[in-house]
Structure formats: structure tokens, C-alpha cells
Amino acid sequence: MASFNTAPWAPRALAALRIVAGLLFLAHGVVKLFGFPEGAQPGQVELASLFGVGAVLELVGGALLILGLFTRPVAFVLAGEMAVAYWMFHFPSSPYPAVNGGDAAILFCFIFLYLACAGAGAWSLDGRRK
């Protein structure tokens, strides 16, 4: 049985993870800053609030991750944001993520911690800067 060498694909898979996570995160920021799409929760929030600060981090951080620019420090900050979001807003209602709705916050936190350690992968402005 022939083996398939997946090593050349690892930087591309890392880039795909970074780009998709960035797109999803940016979408959360758009909902909070602009209320788009209509009906998405939590909807538009007050900019001068904790949710507003989170929205700016999500929009700007998501865009930077999509571009692969300053990936490691941005991902580290966003991992912290998601840890705070989970412990402040999800955990108090229940210790179980399936009940408290914190699944996405936990996944984003660990994906961002991974990106902070692994870097941007292929197709990034970080790679072009080196």
C-alpha cells in the first residue's frame, strides 16, 4: 500500500483554517457593529461597551487573520478575547458548553492559540514580509 505524503499540504491546510476562522470571526464583528444581517444575534451593539470593544476586535482581527498579517500577535489577543467571552458570558449560566452556548468561544480560543503558535501558513502577508 502506497503512503500519501501530506507534509506539503500542511501549510495550505493551516492557511485554510486561518482564513475560514478569520471570515467567521469578521462576520461576528459585522453583526455587532452594523447589525448585518438583520435578525442575527446579538445584533448591533453600543460601540462604547464591552460588546463594542469585542466587535472591533472581531472585525479588525478577523480581517487581519484573513490577510495573514500579524497573525501570531493578533491570534493571541483574539484567543484572550474568547477566553474572557466564555468565562464572563457563557460559563455563569451553566458549566456545560452544550447548555451555555459557549462551544464556539472555546473552539475559537483554541484555534487562535494554535495560530499564535503555528503562524499563518501559506498564502499570507506575513510570509511575504519575510
Sequence and secondary structure as in RCSB ss.txt:
>XXXX:A:sequence
MASFNTAPWAPRALAALRIVAGLLFLAHGVVKLFGFPEGAQPGQVELASLFGVGAVLELVGGALLILGLFTRPVA
FVLAGEMAVAYWMFHFPSSPYPAVNGGDAAILFCFIFLYLACAGAGAWSLDGRRK
>XXXX:A:secstr
      GGGHHHHHHHHHHHHHHHHHHHHHHHHH  STT SS S  TTSHHHHHHHHHHHHHHHHHHTSSHHHHH
HHHHHHHHHHIIIIIGGG S HHHHT HHHHHHHHHHHHHHHH   SS HHHHH 
